Amino acid sequence: MPSIKTLRDDVYKLFDPKSKVVPKDEDLDTFLGNMRSKLIEKLGGEYKPSLRMSSIGQPCARKGWYELHEPDKAEAMQPWVYIKFLYGDLIEQLLMFLIKTAGHKVTHEQETLEIDGVPGHTDGMVDDVPVDIKSASSYGFKKFESGLKKEDDGFGYLNHLGLYNKALGNEGPAAFIAFEKQSGESCVDMHDNLNDVDYNELVRTRKKIMSLDVPPPRGFDDLPEGASGNRKLGLNCGYCNHRRHCWPGLRTFLYSRGPVHLTNVARLPDVTEVL
């Protein structure tokens, strides 16, 4: 029986010219059905804010509060960002299909789980190990390839995986299966220390915060931008689409390295400002 430890190599072997593996009809049907559902969801679905495991897992409770109580104040995402997210969803479905075709056991696929009434959808279990499939940039992939660490987990992926691990009643390890979008490489990032977090308490605490009439404090402070006296948003706040009403007066400047969101301008940058 294949093991998750050999998953990457087993998937790669499917593309050996000597391989004669024929996908099962039931796996093809599930793959195509999931692809259809994702396309309909992203193109024609209606987003309804709700408290979910994915939002509880993220490090900033204030962002979750905004998403639940003030979704209309979010900065509109550009069309290509939606396409990027759709692309990620389709990659995840493709990878799960290849995992099955490589002979690995897959259960609990897209199953609805809950902790204290908060729902979530798991990607499933592979060879009896709960998994979360991630499509990643080259930079993000390296974190999974070397083993994602708490100090590098700016988006709360470890909490997210731990919540699903808890909801599935699993006492053993869980894993990220990461796919590098440019190169096509994949890796398995195993974690056996997820149970050191009290996920029931995490859910209870976040539920209380979400019931507040006003948003909780910011999850992150701004950072110095060089020696100019200017201050900027860090990675988490910079990617948040609630950044402008969370940080009133925010100004964005287009540096050669990309946009920088300044919370305080002591010296005007000599680059274009986005108005």
NUTORKE-674995 format. One line per field, with one value per residue: residue number from 1; residue in one letter; z, x, y of N, C-alpha, C in turn. Coordinates in Angstrom, 1 decimal. Last residue first. Layout:
residues N
vogu <- (NUM  ...)
fivex <- (a  ...)
n.up <- (Z  ...)
n.east <- (X  ...)
n.north <- (Y  ...)
ca.up <- (Z  ...)
ca.east <- (X  ...)
ca.north <- (Y  ...)
c.up <- (Z  ...)
c.east <- (X  ...)
c.north <- (Y  ...)
***
This chain:
residues 275
vogu <- (275  274  273  272  271  270  269  268  267  266  265  264  263  262  261  260  259  258  257  256  255  254  253  252  251  250  249  248  247  246  245  244  243  242  241  240  239  238  237  236  235  234  233  232  231  230  229  228  227  226  225  224  223  222  221  220  219  218  217  216  215  214  213  212  211  210  209  208  207  206  205  204  203  202  201  200  199  198  197  196  195  194  193  192  191  190  189  188  187  186  185  184  183  182  181  180  179  178  177  176  175  174  173  172  171  170  169  168  167  166  165  164  163  162  161  160  159  158  157  156  155  154  153  152  151  150  149  148  147  146  145  144  143  142  141  140  139  138  137  136  135  134  133  132  131  130  129  128  127  126  125  124  123  122  121  120  119  118  117  116  115  114  113  112  111  110  109  108  107  106  105  104  103  102  101  100  99  98  97  96  95  94  93  92  91  90  89  88  87  86  85  84  83  82  81  80  79  78  77  76  75  74  73  72  71  70  69  68  67  66  65  64  63  62  61  60  59  58  57  56  55  54  53  52  51  50  49  48  47  46  45  44  43  42  41  40  39  38  37  36  35  34  33  32  31  30  29  28  27  26  25  24  23  22  21  20  19  18  17  16  15  14  13  12  11  10  9  8  7  6  5  4  3  2  1)
fivex <- (l  v  e  t  v  d  p  l  r  a  v  n  t  l  h  v  p  g  r  s  y  l  f  t  r  l  g  p  w  c  h  r  r  h  n  c  y  g  c  n  l  g  l  k  r  n  g  s  a  g  e  p  l  d  d  f  g  r  p  p  p  v  d  l  s  m  i  k  k  r  t  r  v  l  e  n  y  d  v  d  n  l  n  d  h  m  d  v  c  s  e  g  s  q  k  e  f  a  i  f  a  a  p  g  e  n  g  l  a  k  n  y  l  g  l  h  n  l  y  g  f  g  d  d  e  k  k  l  g  s  e  f  k  k  f  g  y  s  s  a  s  k  i  d  v  p  v  d  d  v  m  g  d  t  h  g  p  v  g  d  i  e  l  t  e  q  e  h  t  v  k  h  g  a  t  k  i  l  f  m  l  l  q  e  i  l  d  g  y  l  f  k  i  y  v  w  p  q  m  a  e  a  k  d  p  e  h  l  e  y  w  g  k  r  a  c  p  q  g  i  s  s  m  r  l  s  p  k  y  e  g  g  l  k  e  i  l  k  s  r  m  n  g  l  f  t  d  l  d  e  d  k  p  v  v  k  s  k  p  d  f  l  k  y  v  d  d  r  l  t  k  i  s  p  m)
n.up <- (-6.4  -5.9  -6.7  -7.9  -5.8  -3.7  -0.7  1.7  5.0  6.6  6.5  7.6  6.3  3.0  1.1  -1.9  -4.8  -6.0  -6.4  -7.2  -5.7  -5.6  -2.6  -0.8  2.4  4.8  6.2  8.5  8.5  7.9  5.5  4.1  4.4  3.6  2.2  3.0  2.4  4.4  6.7  6.2  5.8  7.1  6.1  7.3  7.8  7.6  8.4  6.8  6.9  6.0  7.4  10.3  10.4  12.3  14.0  13.9  14.5  16.2  18.5  17.1  16.2  18.0  19.1  19.0  18.0  17.5  20.1  20.5  18.5  19.4  21.7  20.6  19.0  21.0  22.5  20.6  20.3  21.9  20.5  20.2  17.9  16.1  15.5  13.1  9.8  6.5  3.4  0.3  -2.9  -6.4  -9.4  -11.3  -11.5  -10.7  -8.4  -6.5  -4.0  -1.0  1.4  4.9  7.3  10.6  13.0  15.3  16.1  14.6  14.4  12.6  14.1  14.2  11.6  11.2  13.0  11.8  9.4  10.6  11.9  9.7  8.3  8.9  7.5  8.2  9.4  10.4  13.0  12.6  9.4  7.1  5.6  3.1  1.6  2.6  1.8  -1.0  -1.7  -1.6  -3.8  -5.9  -4.7  -4.5  -3.4  -1.0  0.8  3.8  5.2  7.6  6.7  5.3  2.7  3.2  3.6  2.6  2.7  4.6  5.3  8.3  10.9  14.3  16.4  17.6  14.5  11.6  8.1  5.0  2.7  0.6  1.4  3.1  1.5  -0.5  -1.0  -4.1  -6.8  -8.6  -8.6  -6.3  -7.1  -9.2  -7.8  -6.3  -8.4  -9.4  -7.2  -7.1  -9.5  -9.0  -7.0  -8.5  -10.3  -8.6  -7.8  -10.3  -10.8  -8.8  -9.8  -12.1  -11.2  -7.9  -5.2  -3.4  0.1  2.1  2.9  2.9  5.2  8.1  9.5  8.5  7.9  10.3  11.8  10.4  11.1  13.8  14.2  12.3  11.6  10.7  11.7  11.3  8.5  8.3  9.7  9.7  9.7  6.6  3.8  0.8  -2.6  -5.1  -8.2  -10.8  -10.7  -8.5  -8.8  -11.3  -10.8  -8.8  -10.2  -12.2  -10.5  -9.5  -11.8  -12.5  -10.2  -10.4  -12.9  -12.4  -10.4  -11.9  -13.8  -13.1  -15.5  -16.1  -16.5  -17.6  -18.1  -19.6  -19.3  -16.2  -14.9  -12.6  -11.0  -9.6  -7.6  -6.3  -5.2  -3.4  -1.7  0.2  2.5  2.3  0.7  -0.9  0.0)
n.east <- (-3.5  -0.3  2.6  5.8  8.6  10.0  8.0  8.2  8.5  6.5  3.7  2.3  1.6  1.9  2.5  4.0  4.2  7.6  10.1  9.9  6.9  4.2  2.4  -0.5  -1.6  -4.3  -6.3  -6.9  -6.8  -9.2  -9.8  -7.7  -7.6  -9.1  -7.6  -4.2  -1.6  -0.6  -1.0  1.1  3.5  3.0  2.8  5.1  6.4  9.2  11.7  13.7  15.0  12.6  9.8  8.7  5.3  2.3  1.2  -1.7  -4.4  -6.1  -8.8  -12.1  -14.9  -18.0  -19.7  -18.7  -18.7  -16.1  -15.2  -16.5  -15.2  -12.6  -12.9  -13.8  -11.6  -9.6  -10.7  -10.4  -7.7  -5.0  -2.0  -0.6  -1.2  0.8  3.1  3.7  3.4  5.0  4.6  5.5  5.5  6.1  6.5  5.8  6.8  4.7  3.4  4.0  2.0  1.9  0.2  0.6  -0.7  -0.6  -0.2  -2.8  -5.4  -8.3  -10.8  -11.4  -11.0  -8.2  -7.5  -8.7  -7.0  -4.5  -4.8  -5.1  -2.7  -1.0  -1.8  -1.6  -0.1  2.6  4.7  7.1  6.9  6.1  7.2  7.0  9.6  10.8  8.5  7.1  8.9  8.9  6.4  6.6  8.3  6.8  3.4  1.2  -1.6  -2.1  -4.2  -4.0  -5.0  -4.7  -3.9  -4.7  -4.0  -5.3  -8.3  -9.4  -9.9  -12.8  -14.5  -16.3  -18.2  -18.8  -19.9  -17.6  -16.4  -17.0  -16.9  -17.7  -15.3  -13.5  -12.9  -12.7  -9.8  -7.6  -4.7  -2.9  -2.5  -2.3  -4.9  -4.9  -3.2  -4.5  -6.7  -5.3  -4.4  -6.8  -7.6  -5.6  -5.9  -8.3  -7.6  -5.8  -7.5  -9.0  -7.1  -6.6  -9.1  -9.1  -7.0  -8.0  -9.9  -9.1  -11.3  -12.2  -11.8  -14.8  -17.2  -18.9  -18.4  -18.6  -18.8  -16.9  -14.6  -14.1  -13.4  -11.1  -9.4  -9.2  -7.7  -5.2  -4.4  -6.9  -8.8  -11.2  -11.4  -11.6  -13.9  -16.1  -18.9  -19.6  -21.0  -21.5  -21.3  -22.7  -21.3  -20.3  -17.6  -17.1  -19.0  -18.5  -15.9  -16.4  -18.0  -16.2  -14.4  -15.9  -16.5  -13.9  -13.3  -15.3  -14.7  -12.1  -12.8  -14.3  -12.5  -9.1  -6.4  -3.9  -0.5  1.9  5.1  7.1  7.3  6.1  4.0  3.7  5.9  4.9  3.4  5.5  6.9  5.0  4.5  5.8  4.5  2.0  2.4  0.6  0.8)
n.north <- (57.1  56.0  57.9  57.2  58.5  59.5  60.0  62.5  61.7  60.8  59.3  56.3  54.1  53.1  50.3  49.8  47.7  46.9  47.6  50.2  51.5  53.3  53.8  54.7  55.6  55.8  57.0  54.3  51.1  50.0  50.9  49.7  46.9  44.8  43.1  42.5  42.6  44.3  42.8  40.9  42.5  45.8  49.2  51.7  55.0  57.3  57.8  56.9  54.6  52.0  52.2  50.4  49.1  48.6  45.6  43.4  43.2  45.9  45.0  44.3  46.4  46.2  44.4  40.9  38.4  37.8  37.2  34.7  33.2  33.2  31.6  29.1  28.4  28.2  26.0  24.0  23.9  24.4  23.0  20.7  19.3  19.5  18.1  16.9  17.5  17.4  18.3  17.2  18.9  19.5  21.5  23.3  25.9  27.6  26.6  23.9  22.6  20.7  19.4  19.3  17.0  15.6  12.9  11.9  12.0  13.3  14.3  16.2  18.5  18.4  18.9  21.4  22.9  22.5  24.0  26.5  26.8  26.9  29.2  32.0  33.7  33.5  31.6  31.8  30.9  28.2  26.8  24.2  22.8  23.2  23.3  25.5  27.5  27.2  28.2  30.9  31.4  30.5  30.1  27.2  25.5  23.1  21.0  19.4  16.3  13.6  10.4  8.1  8.6  11.7  13.3  16.6  19.3  20.2  23.0  24.0  25.7  25.8  24.3  23.2  22.5  20.4  19.7  18.3  17.1  16.9  13.5  11.3  9.7  8.0  6.2  6.2  5.7  7.8  8.6  10.2  12.2  13.3  14.5  16.4  18.0  19.1  20.6  22.5  23.8  25.0  26.9  28.5  29.6  31.2  33.0  34.2  35.3  37.3  38.8  39.8  41.7  43.0  43.5  46.4  46.5  46.3  47.1  45.0  43.6  43.9  41.5  39.6  41.0  42.3  40.0  39.1  41.3  40.9  38.7  37.4  34.8  32.3  30.5  31.6  31.4  28.6  27.9  30.8  32.8  34.5  36.2  34.8  35.3  33.3  32.1  32.2  31.7  30.1  28.0  27.0  26.0  24.1  22.3  21.4  20.1  18.1  16.6  15.8  14.2  12.3  11.1  10.1  8.2  6.5  5.5  5.8  6.2  3.9  3.8  3.1  4.7  5.4  8.1  9.3  10.3  8.9  9.7  11.8  10.4  9.1  11.3  12.2  10.0  8.6  9.3  8.1  4.9  2.2  -1.2)
ca.up <- (-5.8  -6.4  -5.7  -8.2  -6.8  -5.0  -1.6  0.5  3.8  7.1  5.5  8.0  7.3  4.0  1.7  -0.5  -4.0  -5.8  -5.8  -8.2  -5.8  -6.4  -3.5  -1.6  1.1  4.2  5.7  7.8  8.6  9.2  6.6  4.0  5.0  4.6  1.4  3.5  1.5  3.0  6.4  6.4  4.8  6.9  6.4  6.3  8.3  7.1  9.3  6.4  7.9  6.0  6.0  9.7  10.4  11.1  14.0  13.6  14.8  15.0  18.1  18.1  15.8  17.5  18.2  19.5  18.4  16.3  19.4  21.3  18.4  18.2  21.8  21.6  18.4  19.9  23.1  21.1  19.2  22.3  20.6  21.3  19.1  16.0  16.8  14.2  11.1  7.6  4.6  1.4  -1.7  -5.3  -8.3  -11.3  -11.9  -11.9  -9.6  -7.0  -5.4  -1.7  0.1  3.7  6.3  9.5  12.2  14.7  17.1  14.4  15.5  12.1  13.7  15.4  12.2  10.5  13.2  13.1  9.3  9.7  12.7  10.7  7.7  9.8  7.1  8.3  9.0  9.0  12.8  13.1  10.8  7.5  6.7  4.3  1.2  2.8  3.2  -0.2  -1.8  -0.6  -2.4  -5.7  -5.5  -3.9  -4.5  -1.2  -0.4  3.2  4.4  7.1  7.2  6.7  3.5  2.2  4.2  2.8  1.4  4.5  4.4  7.4  9.9  13.2  15.5  18.3  15.9  12.5  9.5  5.9  3.8  0.6  0.4  3.6  2.2  -0.3  -0.4  -2.7  -6.0  -8.2  -9.8  -6.4  -5.9  -9.5  -8.8  -5.6  -7.6  -10.3  -7.7  -6.0  -9.3  -10.1  -6.8  -7.3  -10.8  -9.3  -6.8  -9.6  -11.7  -8.8  -8.5  -12.3  -11.9  -9.4  -5.8  -4.4  -1.2  1.6  3.0  1.8  4.0  7.2  9.9  8.9  6.8  9.2  12.2  10.5  9.7  13.3  14.5  12.7  12.8  10.3  11.6  12.7  9.1  7.6  10.2  9.2  10.5  7.7  4.9  2.0  -1.4  -4.3  -6.9  -10.6  -11.7  -8.7  -7.5  -11.0  -11.8  -8.5  -9.0  -12.5  -11.4  -8.6  -11.0  -13.4  -10.6  -9.2  -12.7  -13.4  -10.1  -10.8  -14.3  -12.9  -14.4  -16.7  -15.6  -18.4  -17.2  -19.6  -20.6  -16.9  -16.1  -13.5  -11.9  -10.7  -8.6  -6.9  -6.3  -4.5  -2.5  -1.1  2.5  2.0  1.9  -1.0  0.0)
ca.east <- (-4.5  -1.6  1.6  4.4  8.0  10.2  8.8  7.4  9.3  7.4  4.6  2.8  0.6  2.5  1.4  4.2  3.5  6.1  9.9  10.3  8.3  4.7  3.4  0.2  -1.2  -3.2  -5.2  -7.4  -5.7  -8.5  -10.6  -7.9  -6.5  -9.7  -8.4  -5.6  -2.4  -0.5  -1.8  -0.3  3.0  3.7  2.1  4.4  6.0  8.0  10.7  13.1  15.4  13.9  10.2  9.5  6.7  3.0  1.6  -0.3  -3.5  -5.4  -7.6  -11.1  -13.8  -16.9  -20.3  -18.6  -20.0  -16.9  -14.7  -16.8  -16.7  -12.9  -12.4  -14.7  -12.9  -9.4  -10.6  -11.7  -8.5  -6.3  -2.9  -0.2  -2.1  -0.4  3.0  3.2  3.5  4.3  5.2  4.7  6.2  5.2  7.0  5.0  7.7  5.5  2.6  4.6  2.3  2.1  0.7  0.4  0.3  -1.3  0.3  -1.5  -4.4  -7.0  -10.6  -11.4  -12.4  -9.0  -7.0  -9.2  -8.5  -4.8  -4.6  -6.1  -4.0  -0.9  -2.0  -2.4  -1.5  1.9  3.3  7.0  7.3  5.1  7.4  6.5  8.8  11.7  9.5  6.6  8.5  10.2  6.7  5.8  8.7  8.1  4.4  2.1  -0.9  -1.8  -3.5  -4.5  -4.1  -5.4  -3.4  -5.2  -3.3  -4.5  -7.2  -9.5  -9.5  -11.5  -14.5  -15.2  -18.0  -18.1  -20.8  -18.4  -16.0  -17.3  -16.6  -18.0  -16.2  -14.5  -12.7  -13.2  -11.1  -8.2  -6.0  -3.0  -2.8  -1.0  -4.4  -5.7  -2.9  -3.3  -6.9  -6.0  -3.4  -5.9  -8.4  -5.8  -4.7  -8.3  -8.6  -5.3  -6.4  -9.7  -7.7  -5.5  -8.6  -10.1  -6.8  -6.9  -10.3  -9.0  -10.2  -12.5  -11.3  -13.5  -16.1  -19.0  -17.8  -18.5  -19.7  -18.2  -15.2  -14.5  -14.5  -12.3  -9.8  -9.9  -9.1  -5.8  -3.9  -6.1  -7.4  -10.7  -11.3  -10.6  -12.6  -15.7  -17.7  -20.0  -20.0  -22.3  -20.6  -22.9  -21.8  -21.7  -18.1  -16.3  -18.9  -19.8  -16.1  -15.5  -18.5  -17.5  -13.9  -15.4  -17.6  -14.6  -12.4  -15.2  -16.0  -12.3  -11.9  -14.9  -13.7  -10.4  -7.3  -5.2  -1.6  0.7  3.9  6.9  6.8  7.1  4.4  2.6  6.0  5.8  2.7  4.5  7.6  5.5  3.4  6.3  5.9  2.1  2.5  1.5  0.0)
ca.north <- (57.9  55.6  57.5  57.5  57.5  60.0  59.2  62.0  62.2  61.9  59.8  57.7  54.6  53.9  51.1  50.0  48.7  46.7  46.2  49.2  51.3  52.2  54.3  53.7  56.0  55.0  57.8  55.5  52.1  49.6  51.4  51.1  47.7  45.8  44.0  42.5  41.7  44.7  44.0  40.5  41.5  44.6  48.0  51.0  53.7  56.7  58.2  58.2  55.5  52.6  52.0  51.5  48.9  49.0  47.0  43.7  42.1  45.4  45.7  44.2  45.5  47.0  45.4  42.2  38.8  38.1  38.4  35.9  33.4  33.9  32.9  29.9  28.7  29.1  27.4  24.4  24.5  24.1  24.1  21.5  19.1  20.4  18.8  16.0  18.2  16.7  18.9  16.9  18.3  19.3  20.6  22.1  24.7  27.8  26.9  25.1  22.6  22.0  19.0  20.2  17.4  16.1  14.0  11.8  12.3  12.7  13.4  14.8  18.1  18.3  17.7  20.2  22.8  22.0  22.5  26.0  26.8  25.8  27.9  31.0  33.6  34.8  31.3  32.1  32.2  29.2  27.1  25.5  22.6  23.1  22.3  24.2  27.4  26.9  26.7  30.2  31.8  29.9  30.8  28.3  26.0  24.5  21.2  20.7  17.1  14.8  11.6  8.3  7.5  10.8  12.5  15.2  18.7  19.6  21.9  24.1  24.7  26.5  25.0  24.1  22.6  21.6  19.4  19.4  16.8  17.9  14.5  12.6  9.7  9.3  6.2  6.5  4.6  7.2  7.8  9.0  11.4  12.6  13.5  15.3  17.3  18.3  19.5  21.6  23.0  24.0  25.9  27.7  28.8  30.1  32.1  33.6  34.3  36.2  38.2  38.8  40.5  43.1  42.8  45.4  47.0  45.8  48.1  46.0  43.1  45.1  42.6  39.2  40.2  43.1  40.8  38.2  41.0  42.1  38.6  38.7  35.4  33.4  30.1  31.5  32.7  29.3  27.5  29.5  32.4  33.6  36.2  35.2  35.2  34.5  32.0  32.6  32.6  31.3  28.8  27.6  27.1  25.3  23.0  22.0  21.2  19.1  17.2  16.7  15.3  13.1  11.7  11.1  9.3  7.1  6.3  5.1  6.7  4.4  3.9  2.8  4.4  4.0  7.6  8.5  11.0  8.9  8.4  12.1  11.3  8.3  10.4  13.1  10.5  8.5  9.6  9.5  5.8  3.4  0.0)
c.up <- (-6.0  -5.7  -6.4  -7.0  -6.9  -6.0  -3.0  -0.4  2.6  6.0  6.1  7.0  7.8  5.0  3.0  0.1  -2.5  -5.0  -5.6  -7.7  -6.8  -6.5  -4.3  -2.6  0.4  2.8  5.0  7.4  7.9  9.5  8.0  5.1  5.0  5.1  2.3  2.7  1.9  2.0  5.0  6.1  5.0  5.9  6.2  6.9  7.3  7.7  8.8  7.5  7.6  7.1  5.9  8.3  9.9  11.4  12.7  13.6  14.6  15.4  16.8  17.6  16.9  17.1  17.6  18.5  19.0  16.7  18.2  20.7  19.3  18.0  20.6  21.7  19.3  19.3  22.1  21.7  19.6  21.3  21.0  21.4  20.3  17.2  16.8  15.5  12.1  8.9  5.8  2.7  -0.7  -4.1  -7.2  -10.2  -12.0  -12.4  -10.9  -8.4  -5.9  -3.2  -0.7  2.5  5.3  8.5  11.1  13.9  16.6  15.5  15.4  13.2  13.2  15.1  13.5  11.1  12.4  13.4  10.7  9.6  11.9  11.5  8.7  9.3  7.9  8.1  9.1  8.4  11.3  12.8  11.3  9.0  7.3  5.6  2.4  2.5  3.5  1.2  -1.0  -0.6  -1.4  -4.2  -5.2  -5.0  -4.1  -2.5  -0.7  2.0  4.0  6.4  6.7  7.4  5.0  3.0  3.2  3.6  1.4  3.1  4.3  6.5  9.1  12.1  14.3  17.4  16.6  13.9  10.3  7.3  4.6  1.6  0.4  2.7  2.7  0.3  0.0  -2.2  -4.5  -7.2  -9.5  -7.5  -5.9  -8.3  -9.1  -6.6  -6.8  -9.4  -8.5  -6.4  -8.2  -9.9  -7.8  -7.0  -9.7  -9.8  -7.5  -8.6  -11.0  -9.7  -8.4  -10.9  -11.9  -10.0  -7.3  -5.0  -2.3  0.3  2.5  1.8  2.9  5.9  8.8  9.0  7.2  8.1  11.1  10.9  9.6  11.8  13.9  12.9  13.2  11.6  11.3  12.7  10.6  8.1  9.6  9.8  10.1  8.4  6.0  3.2  -0.2  -3.0  -6.1  -9.1  -11.4  -9.7  -7.7  -9.8  -11.6  -9.6  -8.7  -11.4  -11.8  -9.4  -10.1  -12.7  -11.5  -9.5  -11.5  -13.2  -11.1  -10.3  -13.1  -13.3  -14.3  -15.5  -16.3  -17.5  -18.1  -18.7  -20.6  -18.2  -16.8  -14.9  -12.9  -11.6  -9.8  -8.0  -7.0  -5.6  -3.7  -2.2  1.1  1.9  1.5  0.4  0.0)
c.east <- (-5.9  -2.7  0.3  3.5  6.5  9.8  8.9  8.4  8.6  8.2  5.3  3.8  1.0  1.4  1.9  3.1  3.8  5.5  8.4  10.1  8.6  6.2  4.0  1.1  -0.3  -2.9  -4.1  -6.2  -6.1  -7.4  -10.1  -8.8  -6.8  -8.7  -9.3  -6.5  -3.9  -1.4  -1.8  -1.2  1.5  3.0  3.1  3.7  5.1  7.7  9.3  12.1  14.7  14.2  11.5  9.8  7.5  4.5  2.2  -0.1  -2.1  -4.5  -6.9  -9.8  -12.8  -15.8  -19.2  -19.3  -19.9  -18.3  -15.6  -16.3  -17.1  -14.4  -12.8  -14.2  -13.8  -10.7  -10.4  -11.7  -9.9  -7.3  -4.3  -1.1  -1.7  -1.3  1.8  3.0  2.8  4.5  4.4  5.3  5.1  6.1  6.0  5.5  6.9  6.2  3.4  4.1  2.8  2.5  0.7  0.9  -0.3  -0.3  -0.7  -1.1  -3.0  -6.0  -9.2  -11.1  -12.5  -10.4  -7.8  -8.8  -9.1  -6.3  -4.9  -6.0  -5.1  -2.1  -1.9  -2.6  -2.3  0.4  2.4  5.6  7.3  5.6  6.4  6.6  8.3  10.9  10.5  7.6  8.0  9.9  7.9  6.1  7.9  8.6  5.8  3.0  -0.1  -1.1  -3.3  -3.6  -4.8  -4.5  -4.2  -4.5  -3.5  -3.7  -6.6  -8.4  -9.5  -11.2  -13.0  -15.3  -16.7  -17.7  -20.2  -19.3  -16.8  -16.7  -17.0  -17.8  -16.4  -15.6  -13.9  -13.0  -11.4  -9.6  -6.5  -4.5  -2.9  -1.2  -3.1  -5.2  -3.6  -2.9  -5.7  -6.3  -4.1  -5.0  -7.6  -6.6  -4.9  -7.0  -8.5  -6.3  -5.9  -8.6  -8.3  -6.0  -7.5  -9.6  -7.8  -6.7  -9.3  -9.4  -10.3  -11.3  -11.6  -13.1  -14.8  -17.9  -17.9  -17.9  -19.7  -19.2  -16.7  -15.2  -15.0  -13.5  -11.0  -10.3  -9.9  -7.3  -4.5  -5.6  -6.4  -9.2  -10.8  -10.4  -11.5  -14.3  -17.4  -18.7  -20.5  -21.3  -21.4  -22.2  -21.9  -22.2  -19.5  -16.9  -18.2  -19.7  -17.4  -15.7  -17.7  -18.0  -15.2  -14.9  -17.1  -15.8  -13.2  -14.4  -16.0  -13.6  -12.0  -14.1  -14.3  -11.5  -8.6  -6.0  -2.8  -0.5  2.7  5.7  6.5  6.6  5.6  3.0  4.9  5.9  3.6  3.7  6.6  6.1  4.0  5.4  6.5  3.6  2.6  1.4  0.9)
c.north <- (57.2  56.3  57.1  57.0  57.8  59.0  59.7  61.2  61.7  62.5  61.0  58.1  56.0  54.4  51.8  50.8  48.7  47.7  45.9  47.7  50.2  52.3  53.1  54.3  55.0  55.5  57.1  56.4  53.4  50.6  50.9  51.7  49.2  46.8  44.9  43.5  41.8  43.9  44.4  41.7  41.2  43.7  46.8  49.8  53.1  55.4  57.8  58.7  56.9  53.5  52.8  51.2  50.1  49.0  47.3  45.2  42.3  44.2  45.1  45.0  45.5  46.1  46.3  43.2  40.3  38.6  38.8  37.2  34.6  34.2  33.8  31.3  29.5  29.5  28.4  25.7  24.8  24.7  23.7  22.8  19.9  20.3  19.8  16.7  17.3  17.5  18.4  17.4  18.0  18.8  20.5  21.1  23.4  26.6  27.1  25.5  23.9  21.7  20.2  19.4  18.5  16.7  14.4  13.0  12.3  13.0  12.7  13.8  16.7  17.8  17.4  18.9  21.6  21.9  21.9  24.5  26.2  25.7  26.8  29.7  32.5  34.7  32.6  31.9  32.7  30.6  28.2  25.7  23.9  22.9  22.1  23.1  26.0  26.8  26.4  28.7  31.1  30.2  30.1  28.9  27.2  24.7  22.7  20.9  18.4  15.7  12.8  9.5  7.7  9.8  11.7  14.6  17.2  19.2  21.5  22.9  25.0  25.5  25.7  25.0  23.6  21.4  20.6  18.9  18.0  17.7  15.6  13.7  11.1  9.1  7.6  6.5  4.9  6.0  7.2  8.0  10.1  11.7  12.6  14.2  16.2  17.4  18.5  20.4  22.0  23.1  24.7  26.6  27.9  29.1  30.9  32.6  33.5  35.0  37.0  38.2  39.4  41.7  42.9  44.8  45.9  46.4  47.6  47.0  44.1  44.6  43.7  40.3  39.8  42.2  41.6  39.0  40.1  41.9  39.8  38.6  36.7  34.2  31.3  31.2  32.7  30.7  28.3  29.2  31.0  33.2  35.3  35.1  35.7  34.3  33.3  32.5  33.1  32.3  30.1  28.5  27.8  26.4  24.2  22.9  22.0  20.3  18.3  17.4  16.3  14.4  12.7  11.8  10.5  8.3  7.1  6.1  5.9  4.9  4.5  2.9  4.1  3.6  6.1  8.0  10.4  9.4  8.3  10.9  11.5  9.1  9.6  12.2  11.3  9.1  9.5  10.0  7.2  4.2  1.2)
***
